């Protein structure tokens, strides 16, 4: 075998090895892309005991969690004080919506009781000053109170 023949044979082998290497590399890339696309599919159900959303400072500004009455969705201000909550009442199992002031004290709420819906407004001392709801007969009722909780008017 001459030197030129040997060089041609080596060049052919190198070309064949390069083609095989690029083929294997291509298969690895295609396999990787297929694996990534199957990993990005949307799951049917995500389960956890609590979900939290935090701001840039790491403070929780929203959370969704389970309590003794069922589920609760809670919103906080930038200082971390809970300012609103929506969920199920632990006492009677009905729905409840609570609105708090910037200090986290409840100042308004809507909830369900045995007669129907009830809306309450409280002052900053947590004293109820207005209540609207239904009575046992299904009729509407409204009550206002002074800052000490003493009834000032009632309809009917």
N, C-alpha and C positions, 0 to 999 in steps of 0.2 A: 504494500500500500504506500502510495506516494504521500508526500507532505500536503500537497494541494487537496487530495482526496480526503485525507484525515481532517483538514481544516473545514472542508465542505460538510463532512459528516458531523463535526462538532457544532457548526453553525446551525445545521438542521435540528440537532438535538436541543440547542439553546432556544431556537424559535418554538419548538414543540413544548418545552418546559415553560416558556413565557406564556404561551396560550393556555396551558393547563392552569398556571398560577392565576391569570386573569379570570378564567372560568370559575375557579374555586372562590376567588375574591367576590366575583359577581353573585354567586350563590349565597355567600355569607351575607352580603348586603341585602339581597332580596329576602332572605330568611329573617334578618333583623327587622326590616321594614314590616314584614307580615306580623312578626311578634309584637312590635310596637302598636300597630293598628288594632290588633286583637286586645291588647291591654287597655286601650283607650275607650272601649265600649262602655256604655252607660249601664250601670247595674239596675235591676228592677227594684231592689229594696236596699236601703241603707239603714242599719239599726245601731242605735247607741242609747245610752242613758241620758246623755246631755250633749247639746251642741252649743258652742259659744262663738260669738263674733267679737273680735277685739279691735281697738283703734291702734294708731301708730305708736302710742305709748304703752300698749299691752293691756289696757284696761278693758274689761268686758262691757260692751255697749248693747248687746242683745244676747239672749240665751233662750233655748227651747229645751225643756226638761220635763220629767215626770214628777208629780207630787202625789200626795195621798188621795187626792180627788180625781186625778187623771193627768192631763197635759197642761203645761203652762208656758206661755211666751212672755218674756220679760224684756223691757227696754230700759237702758240706763243713760244718764247724761254723761258728758265728758269727764265728770268728777267721779263716776262710778256709782252714783246714787240711782236707785230704781225709780223711774218716773212714770212708767206705765206697765200694766200687766194684763194679759188676756188668758183666760183658761177656764178650768172647771173648779167649782167650789168644793172644798173638802167636806163641808157640812151636809149640803143637800144634793150634791152632784150636778147642779145646774151650772150654767155659764156665768162668768163674772168678768167684768172689765173694771180695773182700778186705775185711777189717775192720781199721781203723787206730785207734790211740789218739789222744788229743787233740792230740798233737804231730805227727801224720801218719805215724807209724811203724807198719808192718804188724804186727799181733799175732795175727791168725787169718785163715784162708783155706780155701776149698773150691774145688777145681778138678777137671777131668777129665784123666787121663793115659792112656797106652796100655792100662792094665789096668782102668780104671774110674774111680770117684770117689775123691778123697783129701781128708781134712780135716786141717788143720794148726793147731796152737796154738804161738805164739812168745812168749817173754818180752820185756821192754822193751829188751833188748840185741839183738833180732832173732835170737835163738837158738831153734831149734825144740825144744820140750820134749815135745810129743805129736804123733803122726801115726797116723791111722786110714785104712785104704784096702784095696784088693784087690790080690792078687799076680797073677803071670802065669797061675796056674792058676784064677783066679777065686775063690780063698778069701780070707776076711777076714784082716787082719793089724793089729796095733797095736804101737806102739813108744813108749816114754817115755824121756826124756833128762834129765840134770841141767842146771844153768844154764850149763855149759860145752859142752853138746852131746854129752856122752858118754852112750851108751845105758845106761839103768838097768834096763829090762825090755823084753821082746819077746814077743808072742803071735802066732802060733806061732813 
